[in-house]
Amino acid sequence: MNALRSPTAAALFDGRQAWSSAQLAQAVAAMARHLHAQGTRVLATVLDNGAAFVVLDEAASAAGLVHVPLPPFFTPAQMQHALQAAGVDTLVVAAPLATLMAQAAPGLHFTALALAEPGLLEAPLMQARLPHATVALPAGTAKITFTSGTTGTPKGVCLSGAALQAVAGSLVQALAPLQIERHLNALPFAVLLENIAGLMAPRQQGATVIALPLAELGLQGSSRFDAARFDAVVREHAPHSLILLPQMLRAWVGHLMASGQRAPASLKLVAVGGAAAGAPLVRAAWALGLPVAEGYGLSEGGSVQTLNLPALDANGRLVQAADDSAGSVGRALPHARLRLADDGEILVAGALFSGYLGDPTPVPAWWPSGDLGRIDNAGRVFIQGRKKHVLITAYGRNLSPEWVETTLQNHPAVLQAVVFGDGEPALSAVLWPTQAGLPDTALQEAVDAANSTLPDYARVQRWVRGRAAFSASTGLATANGRPQRAAIFAAHCDALTPLELPMSFHQRLLNDTAAARQGLLATPIIQGALRGQVSLPSYIAFLTEAYHHVRHTVPLLQALRAALPTHHAALAPAVDEYIEEEAGHDEWILNDIAACGGDVEAVRHGRPSHATEVMVAYAYDTIARGNPLGFFGMVHVLEGTSVSLALMAADAIQKPLQLPDSAFSYLRSHGTLDVEHTAHFATLMDTLDSPQDQADIVHAARAFFRLYGDVFRGLPLPQPAASPAVNQQPAEALA
């Protein structure tokens, strides 16, 4: 241990042995000679953190080989796919993992592999030669990292040595002011983020790498974490830096709060990546003295592109950044460039990957990340969600919910399944049985059966029986049967939210207004429209009432902004953004009415229904005489309803009435826009920590659900026997 306390004497400490730079260099050179002599081209390793991985990783680089680090938590099927897809010819595993690998590749013959002088390793290494044919790889490929697999089949990302060195060198440059001398590896080396930012960069910088077996740190598999044990290890080894996934940070913060402790004094940097941490968690960590800096990156960009590094104090420690930087993943690192596409998708350039395994498609200069975000005037990046429907768990595992849902629905007890878990430590599911009388034990058997075939990060840990079938009539599915995920979550979030984790305010808002929301969705005209029971007079009546409340949206937002109390001045930019985006939407509605053959001027100069007048008046009164923030309850109601119903309602109305696309600019634009707005709205709500503000918003939202429901209840219902002429004539003749 004395060597560890002297950074100049130790390049690596593996929990048992402090390796000097000379010892490590000697072991790397010997291993490189061995691999080269036996003709290795593509080396795969399945190893815990420790000296063995470090030596093999650096030896592969020195010998000009391709290294494929595989995480031990992959299933045998995933292991087999990765080995074959990459054309691996040499496999090295720790002895305890040889049995697992024999399941992945039957017929393997393992032999002992000497790493360095006897006694330096706790567990011996085993090597096997594989008969795989050579696979064509992009020129310069030095490492292949496999994603966790959004479907069950991991995707191989090919990275060049130059790209890896560029990212590592960029991190060294950005972190130089911190003078980090000891880095503790808290994530598996097989995870690219730790491999580059937690091994290559510290080694390049000359810091001591503390690479302990992960079980000693309290991490088991890909998603089980003992925060108390981890805290004790950090205090024992006194690192300056470490990298965590959001769920690990959340658990550690909870442990510190429960035990009344502050952050370990040695820490200068706690980098957080792999998934979104969220501003509330970052602020809670700052309050405990944890020098948290959230980062962002993707495997296709060499693991990390940004880091939210605030200023340093006189002792070279990170100091709390300005409050408005919480939730940001920071500015681009020296090697990276980021910009936004027209639809808000983040595009990344600089040190990009060379291509996917088996895919000859050239990599563009700007890689589409699949993430939506914004970049402020200071260059700070804020992530606002996934462009495609892929879950990223709090442990950084990417997966497609459809993969897990299909596995669940393979069981005879499950008719429908919808899986959630974005940003959560484990997956949850809402299940609808094949027969109403099936007991919960049958559904649990289905979950157990599915979990037995899935890797640990894709297993369902919490499930609930659906409160209604997923159908258009319940508002929980589209007309063609696709599940309405937002609506299903809203109807079940009270049961799905993990009890051991604090519920965010936005989650509680969804939970506490779920019953009121169901009351709105149950109105006869909405249910009829979802079944295709529509008429032109009813649709024009809906647009008329929409015009009379939407034309007040900007004035209401302006009133809200003027009424914001001083302590909520930080909300003003968000309100300004809403004002800018909502301007002119009332004119869209008038255009839709015109396309339906309605009397636009009569609507413009007419009066709304009593229900609409009351709803608008309540909104103004909430701002003027109540808590102005209560108006966000109306935002929650209108945008949430648009997300779950607008696009589906437009399709259900247009087809039977044969109306042109120009008659649906309001519904279709809001159905799309409000999907983006709800992510922004959730982030905004989670910045509000006053119990009174939260209670006032929940109260107002419940009221607006009732009032908006009254608007729908006042619309004329379609007649049971509609005139065939209405359904058959072209739209231009419907006036």
C-alpha positions, 0 to 999 in steps of 0.5 A: 500500500505504500507504493500506492501512496507514492504516485511516482512509484505506482502506475497501477494498484490492483488490490493486491499488488502495486505495479511500478511503471517498469513492471507494467511495461515489462509485462506488456512487452512480454504479452505483446511478443506472445500474442504476435508469436502465436499469430493473434489478429483479433483478441477478445477478453472477458475479464474483471477489472485488474492488472490482467486487463490493463496488460492485455489491452496495452499489449494488443495496442503495442502489437497492432492487434484488434482488441474486443473487450467483452463484459462478463454480464453478456449472456452466452448467446451475446458472447457467441455472437460477438466472437463470431461477428468480430472474427476473434481468433484468441480468447482470454478469460479469467479462470472462473469464467472459462465455464461460462465461455464454454457455453458460448463457444462449445468445444473450446479448449483452454490453456493457462496463460502466464501474464507476468512473474508468479504471484502478481495475479489473484486468479490465473488466466486461461487462453483459447484459440478460436477457428473463426474466419477472418472478418473484414474490418475498417482500416485501422481498427484497433478496438471493437466495442459492443453495445449492450444491444438494443435488441439482444444482438450487440452491435460492434463499433469499430474504433481506430487507434488514432481516434482512441488516442485523440479522445484520451489526449483531449481528456488529459488536456481538459483535466490538466488543471485538476492535477489528478494523481489517482483514479479509481476504476468504478466501471468495468474496463469492458465499458468503453467510457471507463476503458478510455476515460478511466484507463487510457487517459490516466495512464497517458497522464501518469496517474496511478490507476486503482483497478480493484475487482468490481465486487470489492467496490459493491458492483455486481453484474451490470445493475446491482450496486452497494453504495455503503461498500463503495463509499468505504472503498473510496475513503480507504483508497482516497482517489482524486477522480472516478467515473459513475453511472447515474444510478450509482451516483443516486445510490451514493447520494442516498447513502451519504444523506442517510448516514449524515456524511459528506463526500470523501475529501480526496475527490476532485472529480466525479464524472457521470455519464452513460445516461442522463443524471438530471439536474436534481441529482446533480444539485443534491450531489453538489450539496454533499460536496461531491464534485460531480461533472456530468458528461455526454458521449457515445461509442460511435464518437469514442465514448465522450464528447463533452464534460460539464467542468465548472471552475476550480477553487484555490486548492484545485478542486471543482467548485459548484457551478452556477445553478443553471448549469445543473442538468447540462452535460457541458461543453465540447472537449478539445477533440470534439465538435457538436451541432444541432440538426434542423430537428434538434438532433445532436450531430457529433464530429471529431474522433468518430468510429470507423464503422459498424461490424459487417456494415460497409456504409461510410461514416459521415463527417457529422454523426447523428447521435439519435439524441435531441438537445439544445446548445446555449449561448455559452456552448453548454449542451443540454440533452432532451431525450432520445429521437428514437424509442430506445431506453437507456437505463440508469446504468447506461444500458441501451435496449429496445423495449420491443425486444423485452415486450416480445419476449414477455408476449411469447408466454401464453399468459401475456396478451400485451406488454409495455416496458418502461425504464428510461433513466431508471435502474431496472425495467418495469412493465404493464401486462395485460393477460390473455384471459381476464381470470388469470391470477397474478401468479401466472403473470409472474411466471411469464415474467420469470420465464422471460427474465431467464432468457434475458441479460440482467440489464434487460430483465423486468424487476417490477410489473403491474397488471393493466388497468384497462386493455391497450386499445383505441377505446381506452386511449391506451393504443392507436387505432391500429393497435400500437401502444400509446406509451405515454398514456399507459405510463400515466395510467400506471405510474403510481404503481411503476415508480420504484418505492426505494427511489424518490419520485421526481415532481413531474412523475408525481404530477403524472401520478396525482392527476392520472384519475382526472386525466382518465375522466377527460379521456372517458368523455363520449366524444373522445371515445367516439372519435377514437372509434371512428364515430365522427362528423364534420359539425363535431370536428368544426365545433372542436376547432372553434372551441380550440381557437377560443382558448388557444388565442389566449395562450400567448396572453396567458403566458405573458401574464405569467411572465409578468407575475413571476415572483423574484425567486422564480426569475430563472423560469423567465427564459422558459416562459419566453420560449413557450411564448415564441413557439405558441405565437400564431397557433390560433391562426392555424386553427382558423386555416383548418376551419376554412379547409373544412368549409367552415365560416372563419369570420364567424368563428373569429368574431364569435363567442366561445362556449360557456365551458371554454369561457370558464376554463380560460377565466380560471387560467387568468384567475390562477395567475392573477389571484392565485399562484402564477405557477399554477398555470403550468397545470394547464400546460400539463393538461393541454400538452399531455392530451396532445401527446396521447391523442392528437395524432391518433385523433387526426387519423381517426377523423380524417379518414371517414370524413375524407378531409384534406391534410390542410384541415389538420395542421393544428392537431398534427403539428401539436401532436408532434411539437408537444412530444418534444415539449413534454420532455422540456416540461418535465425538466422544467417541473423538476426544477421546482422544489417548493412543496407549495408550488408543487401542490398548486400546480397539481391542484390546477392540473386537476381543475384543468382536466375537469374544465377541459373535459367540460369543453369536450362534453359540450361538443355536439355528438355525431348522429348515429346515422350520418348522411352518406353524402357527408362521408362520401363527397370530397372535402370541398363540397362539404360546406 
